[in-house]
C-alpha cells in the first residue's frame, strides 16, 4: 500500500512539475480544397502553450487547487482517478481521488515553484497537440535544467497531457 501511495504521489508531482493550460476558442470548419478533397481546419486556443504554462505556474504558486485541477486534460484526470480507485480498493479508508493527488503534489512542489525562475525556451504546436520546452533555475537547480511539457487542446484550452504528443513533436 505504501508503495502505491508513493507511486501515486510521484506521478502527481511529475504532472504538477510539467503541466500547462490555455484559454481560447476551438472551432472546426469543414471545407473542400480546390481539388474537391474534404479538409478540416481547427482553430487552436488563443494562448500559446507557453502562455498556458505560465498560467498554470501562477495557479500552483497561489495554491488554487480547483484551478490547478481544471488545467488537466480529461485523460490525465481519468488516469489519476483510475489510480485512486485502485488504491481505494486496497485501502477503502484512504479516500483517494485525482484532486487529492494533485493537492498533495502542489503542496510538495509549491516552495520549489516559488523559488524558481521559469522560462519558455521554445514551443511547437501541431493540430491539437503542443509541446513547450522549459528552462528553470533556482536554489535547488542553480545551474538550471530543461524539460518538455505536453499539452492537448481540449474544449478550446490547452490542457496538461500525461501522454507525449504524436511522432516527432518533442525531440
PETAZI-V978568 format. One line per field, one symbol per residue. phi: phi as a letter, one per 30 degrees, with the letter a starting at -180 (. if undefined). psi: psi as a letter, one per 20 degrees, with the letter a starting at -180 (. if undefined). burial: # if it has 16 or more other ideal C-beta (glycine too) atoms within 10 Angstrom, else .. A space follows every 10 residues. Layout:
phi->???
psi->???
burial->???
//
This chain:
phi->.ddddddddd eddddddbba babkcbbbbc bcddcicdbb cbddedcded ddedddeddd ddiddddded ccdedddded dddddddddd beddidaedd ddddddedcd ddddddccbd dabbbbhcbb bbccbbbaed bddibbacbc bbdbiibdbd cccddeeidc b
psi->ghghghgghg ghghgghnrr rrqaqpqppp rqahjjppqp qpprqhqrhg hgghhgghgg hijngggghi iqrhhggggh hggggghhhh nhihkqrghg ggghgghhih gghhhqpppo grqppodkqq pppqpqqagi mhiqqqrqpq qpppkjqpqp pipqrrpjgo .
burial->.......#.. ###.###### ##.#.#.... .......... ...##.#### #######.## ....#..##. ###..##.## ..##..#... ...#.##### ######..#. .##..#...# ..###..### ####.###.. .......### ####..#### ##..#...#. .
//
